[in-house]
Structure formats: C-alpha cells, structure tokens
Amino acid sequence: MTKEVLVEYVKLVLEGEVKQAHLSGGRTADWGSDDHVADLESRCADIVYWRDKYPRGSEKRGHYRNVYNQLKKELQSARKRNQINEKQKTKKQGS
C-alpha cells in the first residue's frame, strides 16, 4: 500500500466516509463493497425462505417480513454506495 493511498484512507475514516459492515461468519468489509452486497443478497434470500414457511397473517411471518424490509433498506444503501465506488474507480482509471 502506497503512502498516498494510506493517507487518503485515514482521511476518509476520520471524515466518516468509510464504514465497516459486519458480514456473515464474523467477517468485515467496507460498506457497499461487492462482498457486502453479496452477503446482504444472501441474507435476504434466507429470510424469504424462512418467511415463506409460515402462513400469511401469522406473527412469525410478520417478524420475518420486518427483518426482510430492514435488510432490503440496507441492501439498497449498500448498492448505492457500491455504484458510487465503481464510478470513482472508473474516474481514477481514466485519469
């Protein structure tokens, strides 16, 4: 890692631009990274599987619906960040 990259990373961390996401299995990744998005997609699929095991109107299905809705919001945010990251990478490669 070059000194410039390290300095920029520290600056972003101090400004609160870089967030860490907790992934399945105790791993961590940058917020909006490809790993983070993939992990959230996997979690959403798991929640849908478990939600669909219960009849409509049941308390347990309602609980899983609420969890799914929260994960969808987090996934949308992570995908948005991922797109921004990709645009920044493209800009830097073009410069």
Protein Blocks (a to p, Z undefined) as FASTA:
>chain_A
ZZklmmmmmmmmmnopaccdddehhiacdehiaklmmmmmmmmmmmmmmmmmpcehiakl
mmmmmmmmmmmmmmmmmmmmmmmmmmmmmmmmmZZ
